[in-house]
Amino acid sequence: MPSSSASGKRPFKKVKSTIPTADPTPEREPRGARRKRETRQRLLEAALRLMAKKGMEGVAINEITEAADVGFGSFYNHFESKEAIYGAVMEWVFEDFGDALDRLSRDIADPAEVVSVCVRHTLLRAQREPVWGQFLIREGFSARVLERGLGQRLLRDIQKGIASGRFKREDALMSFLSVGGIVLASISVWLQFQQTNGMRGTAIDQLGFNVDDLPQRVAKMLLLTLGLSSLQAEKIAYGPLPGDGALPDTLPGSAAAVAG
């Protein structure tokens, strides 16, 4: 027998500590990397503001750098061309938002509800971030709308609804143009209302312009356009949004914060 038993003592066994250790302190972002990131963000925000007003073709690189308070030569440390920063703005503004909508609606089986949820969130964001809404309107009327972003996703969802028989329409493209036109026109009217500080003409008042339920009214009209009954469209359009109606911001800085 081991000699330790003669003394009545058991051999010492080292026990691994179960006390949780603090996570290592995250590495601080190097100053150079932080400045580069901030400069790129300023360029993107400036490009968004300018292109929302003039479109990509109407904006020069020097306008972007001046608006961002960045040296002209520094632009090329981040982007190869004006087309390159335009593509980055599209990715920054629309693709990330579209991905967030896809995640939000991925468990919704009804195509009508998917369209309603996405349209309502689009209207809500345009109201919250007017520059984003202006850019959406400009890009929504371009041929590029079918190639990427929200337009591509809307066409996809309409096609799914037609294929499943939920939407009583045969022409996906015409349905897409009808739905997209209503969304863009509604955002345009709302933005004009904001720009006039709430001063509206008698005609708009008589038509029942109401900011509070504009997203729901738009969603209902779209569902009626796609062939749902009035009762069905009303129930879906005014139903609760998934996730308590919250959609995470997808921009490094809110477009509303750079609207000035």
C-alpha positions in Angstrom: 0.0 0.0 0.0 1.2 3.5 -0.6 3.0 5.0 2.3 0.5 7.9 2.6 -2.1 5.5 3.9 0.0 4.8 7.0 -0.6 8.3 8.2 -4.3 8.2 7.3 -4.0 10.9 4.7 -5.0 10.5 1.1 -2.6 11.6 -1.7 -3.2 15.2 -2.7 -5.1 15.5 -6.0 -5.0 18.8 -7.9 -8.5 20.0 -8.7 -9.1 22.2 -11.8 -10.6 25.5 -10.8 -14.2 26.0 -11.8 -14.2 29.7 -11.2 -14.9 31.4 -14.5 -12.2 33.7 -15.7 -13.0 37.0 -17.3 -13.0 37.2 -21.0 -9.8 38.8 -22.3 -10.0 42.5 -23.0 -10.9 43.0 -26.6 -8.2 44.4 -28.7 -8.5 48.1 -29.3 -8.9 49.0 -32.9 -5.7 50.6 -34.2 -5.9 54.3 -34.8 -5.0 54.0 -38.4 -7.7 51.4 -39.1 -10.3 53.4 -37.2 -9.5 56.6 -39.2 -9.7 54.6 -42.4 -13.1 53.2 -41.4 -14.5 56.6 -40.4 -13.2 58.2 -43.6 -14.9 55.5 -45.7 -18.2 56.0 -43.8 -18.1 59.7 -44.3 -17.6 59.1 -48.1 -20.6 56.7 -48.1 -22.8 59.1 -46.2 -21.9 62.0 -48.5 -22.5 59.9 -51.6 -25.9 58.8 -50.3 -27.0 62.4 -49.6 -25.8 63.6 -53.0 -27.0 60.6 -55.1 -30.4 60.8 -53.4 -30.8 64.2 -54.9 -29.0 64.0 -58.2 -28.6 60.3 -59.0 -25.2 58.6 -59.6 -24.8 60.3 -63.0 -25.3 63.8 -61.6 -22.6 63.6 -58.9 -18.9 64.1 -59.4 -16.2 62.5 -57.2 -15.0 65.9 -56.0 -18.5 66.8 -54.8 -18.4 63.6 -52.7 -15.0 64.4 -51.2 -15.9 68.0 -50.4 -19.2 67.0 -48.8 -17.3 64.4 -46.7 -14.5 66.8 -45.9 -12.0 64.3 -47.3 -9.1 65.0 -49.6 -9.8 64.2 -53.2 -6.8 61.8 -53.4 -8.1 59.9 -50.4 -11.2 58.8 -52.3 -9.1 56.3 -54.2 -7.8 54.7 -51.1 -11.3 53.4 -50.6 -13.0 53.2 -54.0 -11.8 52.7 -57.6 -14.4 54.9 -59.2 -17.7 56.7 -58.8 -19.4 53.5 -59.9 -17.6 51.6 -57.2 -18.9 53.9 -54.4 -22.4 53.8 -55.9 -22.3 50.0 -55.7 -21.1 50.3 -52.1 -23.9 52.7 -51.3 -26.4 50.3 -52.8 -25.0 47.4 -50.8 -24.9 49.5 -47.6 -28.4 51.0 -48.0 -30.5 48.3 -49.7 -28.9 44.8 -49.6 -28.3 44.8 -45.9 -31.9 46.0 -45.3 -33.2 43.4 -47.7 -31.3 40.7 -45.9 -32.8 41.8 -42.6 -36.3 41.7 -44.1 -35.6 38.2 -45.4 -34.5 37.1 -41.9 -37.6 38.7 -40.4 -40.0 37.0 -42.7 -38.3 33.6 -43.2 -40.8 31.8 -41.0 -43.9 33.3 -42.6 -45.5 30.9 -45.0 -48.2 33.2 -46.5 -46.8 35.3 -49.4 -49.4 38.0 -48.8 -48.1 38.5 -45.3 -44.5 38.5 -46.4 -45.3 41.3 -48.9 -47.2 43.2 -46.3 -44.5 43.0 -43.7 -41.7 44.0 -46.1 -43.7 46.9 -47.5 -44.7 48.3 -44.1 -41.1 48.1 -42.9 -40.0 49.9 -46.1 -42.5 52.7 -45.5 -41.6 53.0 -41.8 -37.9 53.3 -42.6 -38.5 55.9 -45.3 -40.4 57.9 -42.7 -37.6 57.5 -40.1 -34.8 58.2 -42.6 -35.8 60.6 -45.3 -32.5 60.5 -47.2 -32.9 56.7 -47.4 -36.4 57.3 -48.8 -35.2 59.8 -51.4 -32.6 57.4 -52.6 -35.1 54.6 -52.8 -37.4 56.7 -54.9 -34.7 57.6 -57.3 -33.4 54.1 -57.7 -36.9 52.6 -57.7 -37.6 54.3 -61.1 -34.3 53.1 -62.7 -33.8 49.9 -64.7 -31.5 48.7 -62.0 -34.4 48.0 -59.7 -34.9 44.5 -61.0 -31.3 43.5 -60.6 -30.7 43.9 -56.9 -32.0 45.1 -53.6 -35.6 45.5 -52.5 -37.0 45.5 -56.1 -35.5 42.1 -56.8 -36.9 40.7 -53.6 -40.4 42.2 -54.2 -40.5 40.6 -57.6 -39.4 37.3 -56.1 -42.2 37.4 -53.5 -44.8 38.3 -56.0 -43.7 35.4 -58.2 -44.0 33.0 -55.3 -47.5 34.3 -54.5 -48.6 33.8 -58.1 -47.1 30.3 -58.3 -48.9 29.3 -55.1 -52.2 30.7 -56.2 -52.3 33.2 -53.3 -52.2 36.1 -55.7 -54.8 36.1 -58.4 -52.7 37.7 -61.1 -50.9 36.1 -64.0 -48.4 38.8 -65.0 -45.7 39.1 -62.4 -44.0 42.0 -64.0 -47.1 44.1 -64.3 -48.0 43.2 -60.7 -44.5 44.2 -59.6 -44.8 47.6 -61.4 -48.2 48.2 -59.9 -47.0 47.4 -56.4 -43.7 49.2 -56.7 -45.3 52.3 -58.1 -47.7 52.5 -55.2 -44.9 52.2 -52.7 -42.7 54.8 -54.3 -45.6 57.2 -54.8 -46.6 56.9 -51.2 -43.1 57.6 -50.0 -42.8 60.6 -52.4 -46.0 62.2 -51.1 -45.0 61.6 -47.5 -41.5 63.2 -48.1 -43.1 66.2 -49.8 -45.4 66.6 -46.8 -42.4 66.6 -44.5 -40.5 69.1 -46.7 -43.4 71.6 -46.5 -43.4 71.2 -42.7 -46.8 69.6 -42.6 -48.6 72.2 -44.8 -50.9 70.3 -47.1 -53.2 71.3 -49.9 -57.0 71.0 -49.5 -57.0 68.2 -52.2 -54.7 66.0 -50.1 -56.7 66.7 -47.0 -59.9 65.7 -48.7 -58.3 62.4 -49.9 -57.6 61.5 -46.3 -53.9 61.8 -46.0 -52.8 60.3 -42.7 -49.2 59.7 -41.7 -50.1 57.5 -38.8 -51.4 54.5 -40.7 -49.9 55.1 -44.1 -47.8 51.9 -44.1 -50.9 49.8 -43.3 -53.0 51.6 -46.0 -50.3 51.1 -48.6 -50.0 47.4 -47.7 -53.8 46.9 -47.9 -53.9 48.5 -51.3 -51.1 46.4 -52.6 -52.8 43.2 -51.4 -56.0 44.3 -53.1 -54.0 44.9 -56.3 -52.6 41.4 -56.0 -56.1 39.9 -55.8 -57.0 39.5 -52.2 -60.4 40.3 -50.9 -60.9 43.5 -48.9 -61.5 41.6 -45.7 -58.3 39.5 -46.2 -56.2 42.5 -47.1 -57.4 44.5 -44.1 -56.7 41.7 -41.7 -53.1 41.2 -43.0 -52.2 44.8 -43.5 -53.3 45.9 -40.0 -51.9 42.8 -38.2 -49.0 43.0 -35.8 -45.5 43.0 -37.3 -43.2 40.1 -36.3 -40.6 40.8 -33.7 -42.8 43.5 -32.1 -42.3 45.6 -35.2 -38.6 46.2 -34.6 -36.1 45.9 -37.4 -32.4 46.3 -36.5 -30.7 49.2 -38.1 -28.5 48.0 -40.9 -26.4 51.2 -41.5 -23.3 52.1 -39.6 -25.0 55.5 -39.0 -28.6 56.3 -39.4 -29.3 58.1 -42.7 -31.6 60.4 -40.8 -28.6 61.7 -38.9 -26.9 62.8 -42.1 -30.0 64.4 -43.6 -28.9 67.9 -42.9 
